[in-house]
Structures are given as C-alpha cells and as structure tokens.
Amino acid sequence: MAARTLSEYPRGAHRWSLLLLTVVATILASYEFQLAPILSLLLPFLHLSQVGYGYFITFAVLVSGISAFFGGPLADKYGRVILIDICLGMTVVLVFCNLFITDIVSFVIIRTLMSVVAGTMAGAGAALMRDMSPRVDRALAFGLFTIGPVGANFLANKVAALTLPIYHTWQSQIWITGFLGIVMFTPIVLFLKDLSTDLRLQIFRTEVASMEARGVKIKSTELPSSTRDAFARLLRHPDIWIQVIGINANLTLYFAITAFGPLMFTQVFKYSPAEAAEMNSHFWFCNLAILVLTGFVSDRLQIRKPIAILGAVLSIGLLVWWVPSFTSGGLPRGEMAVVAATLGGFLAIGYVPWAAHFSETLEEVSPALQATGWAFFGLVARGWAGISAPLTLWVAKRFGWQDWIWVSIVGMAIYIISLLITRGIRRTAAAESSASAEPAATAAP
C-alpha cells in the first residue's frame, strides 16, 4: 500500500483528481445498491409484498448501521483508501451474485451481505473527501461528494428508463449495474490515494494551531485508541446530536424518493416502470447540478446555515403546493417533470451547506474524528431509513402517498429548528485564511 499513500499533501490538479476519484467511489458504492427502478418487476418475481420489502429494508439498514459503527474508527485508525478498495471490490462481486436470487431467502442473504460491506465503508469516503478539501473549498467538495448517492440514483433511473423497454427484465439491470461497476472500480483501485497517518496527524495539528489562534479550543488531535474511545469523545457534544438528528429529519423525503420514487409515480400517477424511472431521473439530474452550484456559492460567501435554511423553506413551499395533485388526478407530464426537477434542486440547496457545517463542527471537536463523525451520521441515517421504509409503505397503503409528503414537511421544519439552535457563524475570508489554505508545504517527517 506504500504506492497508494501520500507523504506530501496533493496540490492543484492532483488534489482535484483525487477528489473526483473519491466522487466516483461514492457513485459506485451507491449505484450498486439501486433497486428502486425495478421494484415493480422484482417484488412480483419474489412474491414479496411491498410492506414485507419495507421490513427487509429496516433490517438491512440496521445491519449496515452496526457495521458503520465499526468501520468509521477503522478508517480513522488505518486509512481510508484500503477500506474503500476492499469494500468496493466485494460490492461488485456481490452485485453479480444478485443474478442467483431465486426466492426471498436468497434475496435476503445476498442483500444483507451487501449492506454489511456498505456500512463498513460508510465513513471512509466522507473522511477522505474532508482530507482533500481545505475549509475554503469544503462546501463545494461535499457538493461533489454528495454527487455519489445522487448520481447513482440518476444513473440507475436513467439507465432503467432507456433499457427496460428493450430488455424488460430486472435481471438485465443487474448485468448492466455489474459491468458498469467494473468500469468505475478500475481507476479507483489503480489511482486513488490516501494521506499517510503521519501526514494526517501533522495536518490535524497545523489546523488545530490555526483554530486555537482564532480562539477555538480543540480537545484532542490524537487518533482514537478504540471504537469506544472514538465515539465517547464525539458524542459528549450536544451540537453533534442536534445536527445529525435535524438533517435526518430533513432527509425523510430523500429516503422515500430514493427507495420508492418510481413506485410512487406508478401507483399515484399510473406511469409505466420506464416512465416512472424517467420522471425520477429529472429529480436526480437537477439535484446533481444544484449540489455543485450551492457548494460553490456557500464557499464563496462562507455562509452555511442561512443557505441550508433557505433550501428547507423552498422545499416546504413547493411540497405544500404539490400535495393536492396527488388526489386530483396529477399534473400534465411536462409540468410534473418541472416540479420533480425543482424539488430536487431545493433539496440540494438544503443539504450541501449542512455537510460543510457538520464537517467543520467535527473539526472543532477533534480533527482526528472525521470518519467517526460521518460514521455516526451514517448510523443514524440508516436507522431512520430503516424505520421509515416500512412506515412509508404502510402510510402510503393505508392513507395515500400524500400523507407521507406531509410527514416529510414536518421533518423539514424540525431541520430548520435544529439549524437555528446550533452554533454557527458567518466566516470571513480573513478569519479563514490560515485554516483554509492548502497545507501544501506539509510533509511527513
């Protein structure tokens, strides 16, 4: 692994190439798990009810959350890239194993193994993104990082929309996913590199000295001695809890669209599977574009919380306007596409500044706990996704999809409150200059 480890901080184009490879890794990690576009074909094949599938998601994401609990500290202690390489390689192999699914038992076994692998690498990608992004570029970097799961959703829906009318089977999508996975994994395993442990610690201490010069007291820069030590250090800070709970409440709609977006369009608006996947792709495409733009704006202005609140307010306004169409026969196809795309953009505005703000909050707790902090976020996210999945389908079946939209609106309101009660100030360029500069001269002794 020596050839995959950097002893000097990457600069310029080299750093951005590593950031983009990290984005490809997150796209691959998310894309290989996509089932939403083929649920209307897969569930009848398995003779599995929608609510039963929801219960499986609960089980799978909780298993993934438990593995994330251990994976985050491992990434902080041993490095990010080695964990990413191993887990992505196993994921690609397991995708092809999906072709051997014949019943509910084989489905549960294979998808559970995939969930364990996904959870183990949950914190490594976010931590590597942070390692390669000084604070002045932090929101843009996390906008790019979020392209991973969002890009995976767009890719899966777009590919399904184009190929399902040709091949007609859910197995065809597994073949396509597997081979695209090999294509994406190849440059990752060849070229993605990590910072050495000594370099990371030296950068941590440089950042701590800069932050302490601005009056920010840092508790520790040492690597955690164990998983228990890492989480014990992290979770004694109320701001961490409030920020993570708030963002997960805001992501209620995101989780529903990720898992059940095409299903919602087929059930409520009577679209075919390919048409529903195409409509969903409009949401994800606009989400992708606005992620990057929002990150750029947030970094240039050095503003986090006000932009995140604006995104949540815009999302609530659009949803309140859209909900009545669920029971009135829907909207014309073109208007529906505009609504889906606009909603995707508003959700992006609400998320990206939060990601940068959370990463900066983790640094002020301890720069050595980035992967642990993101693993905690992943643990809570998976927990809420697991609880909400069967609840979403139960509410949709019992009361209608429009009622779950109202639940999502409440989650966005909780998110706004969480932003208002946590710390966060507008950072000026002068205040950030010392912390945000690339640690270009930093090298391992």
ABEGO torsion letter per residue (X at the ends): XAAABBABBBBEAAAAAAAAAAAAAAAAAAAAABAAAAAAAAAAAAGBBAAAAAAAAAAAAAAAAAAAAAAAAAAAAAEAAAAAAAAAAAAAAAAAAAAABABAAAAAAAAAAAAAAAAAAAAAAAAAAAAABBAAAAAAAAAAAAAAAAAAAAAAAAAAAAAAAAAGBAAAAAAAAAAAAAAAAAAAAAABBBBBAAAAAAAAAAAAAAAAAAGBBBABABBBABAAAAAAAAAABAAAAAAAAAAAAAAAAAAAAAAAAAAAAAAAAGBBAAAAAAAAAAAAAAAAAAAAAAAAAAAAAGBAAAAAAAAAAAAAAAAAAAAAAAAAGEBBAAAAAAAAAAAAAAAAAAAAAAAAAAAAAAAAABAAAAAAAAAAAAAAAAAAAAAAAAAAAAAAAAAEAAAAAAAAAAAAAAAAAAAAABBEBBBBAAAAAAAABBBAABBBX
